[in-house]
């Protein structure tokens, strides 16, 4: 099973902390109250790629990178991809 399939399999466990949601909204200039749902939608997008380095998944979609802990499925942060 590849990284994306594994993350999608546990999508219902994906969550974030209050601080994490604030950080993601600020980093991406999001105008949404449901940051977790926004991230889940990005993870489900057919155009996203998921890689795993160490303890984290890195979801790359559009010009964003979303970091998800691979054990707790906590969305840690998200930021704009500086390499685009």
C-alpha positions in Angstrom: 0.0 0.0 0.0 1.4 3.4 -0.9 1.5 6.5 1.3 -1.6 8.1 -0.2 -3.7 4.9 0.1 -2.6 4.5 3.7 -3.5 8.1 4.6 -6.8 7.9 2.8 -7.6 4.7 4.7 -7.3 6.6 8.0 -8.8 9.9 6.8 -11.5 9.7 9.5 -8.7 9.9 12.1 -7.1 13.1 10.6 -7.5 16.0 13.1 -5.6 19.0 14.4 -5.2 21.0 17.5 -6.5 24.5 18.1 -3.0 25.9 17.7 -2.4 23.8 14.6 -5.6 25.1 13.0 -4.7 28.7 13.8 -1.2 28.2 12.3 -2.6 26.6 9.1 -5.2 29.4 8.6 -2.5 32.0 9.1 0.1 30.3 6.9 -2.3 29.7 4.0 -4.5 32.8 4.4 -7.6 30.6 4.6 -11.0 32.0 5.0 -12.7 28.9 6.5 -13.8 27.8 9.9 -13.2 24.1 9.2 -9.5 23.8 8.5 -9.5 20.1 9.1 -12.2 19.5 6.5 -10.3 21.8 4.0 -7.2 19.7 4.5 -9.1 16.4 4.2 -10.5 17.6 0.9 -7.0 18.4 -0.4 -5.8 15.0 0.7 -8.6 13.4 -1.3 -7.9 15.4 -4.4 -6.7 13.1 -7.3 -3.9 15.6 -8.0 -2.2 15.4 -4.6 0.9 13.5 -3.9 1.8 12.0 -0.5 5.3 11.2 0.6 6.5 10.0 4.0 9.7 11.2 5.7 10.4 9.9 9.1 7.3 10.3 11.3 5.4 12.6 8.9 3.3 12.5 5.8 3.8 15.4 3.4 0.8 16.1 1.2 1.6 18.3 -1.8 -1.3 19.8 -3.7 -1.7 23.0 -5.7 1.1 25.2 -4.1 0.6 23.8 -0.6 2.4 21.3 1.6 0.3 19.8 4.5 2.3 18.0 7.2 0.4 15.1 9.0 1.9 13.0 11.8 1.9 9.4 10.5 1.1 7.9 13.9 -1.5 10.2 15.4 -2.9 11.6 12.1 -2.6 15.1 13.5 -2.3 17.8 11.0 0.8 19.6 12.3 1.1 22.5 9.9 0.7 23.6 6.3 2.5 26.1 4.2 2.9 27.4 0.7 5.4 25.4 -1.3 8.4 27.7 -1.8 9.8 25.5 -4.6 6.9 26.4 -7.0 
